[in-house]
């Protein structure tokens, strides 16, 4: 694992208090070109509180490691790079969870462009101490992409604890949890990773948080994450075959 602790943060934010408010976590595997575009969007994030960025390399053999090394060298925020050889997004997320220092853990994907206020919106969403996790809007970057794995709703919604979580209602491209909640439920279950019979690790972790007694809020009043992956018909067919029981096709 590499971890960059830039001293510039301390001078800009008044001292060497190493408390982290938000950890932004992504998993990536052999998508260095898309990752490069994602990292450019991370550079544009605006957040006045302390945060860190955790990149979990899930066994890449392309130029991912070199790309991340260059990004870390130029970064003005704490960045950690973790190599997790066990395949699967659940394993990648759990590797990030193990080293995360943030009070709030935010997740998105390497084929997304987070809006500049992404972390601000997430932090403000947890002002209600009874909320254990939140989700947000997921929009197209390319309007010609296939309409799948998005959520364009602008309606805010709170789901009580111990509630049924509808399929497709929680998506890993835009979700955040209190770190204490994820650790109480032992993190993500790799059995529900993409490519499995039931691709629903995001839905599963939300359902377990709800069962534990945590409410969820959906913060959709701002554009929080924009999917940029090529959602073509072949991709849609793959999703439909492997996740039809758990993913809402819109």
Protein Blocks (a to p, Z undefined) as FASTA:
>chain_A
ZZdddfklmmmnopabfbdfbdcddddehilklmmmmmmmmmmpccfbdcddddddehia
blmlmmmmmmmmmpcbdcdddddfbgcjklmmmmmmmmpcbfbdcdddfkbccdfklmmm
mmmmmmpmkbfbdcdddddfblkbccehiafbfbdcdddehiacdehkacfklccddfkl
mmmnnpaafklgghiablckkmmmmmmmmmnopacdddfkbcfbdcfbdcdfklmmmmmm
mmmmmpccZZ
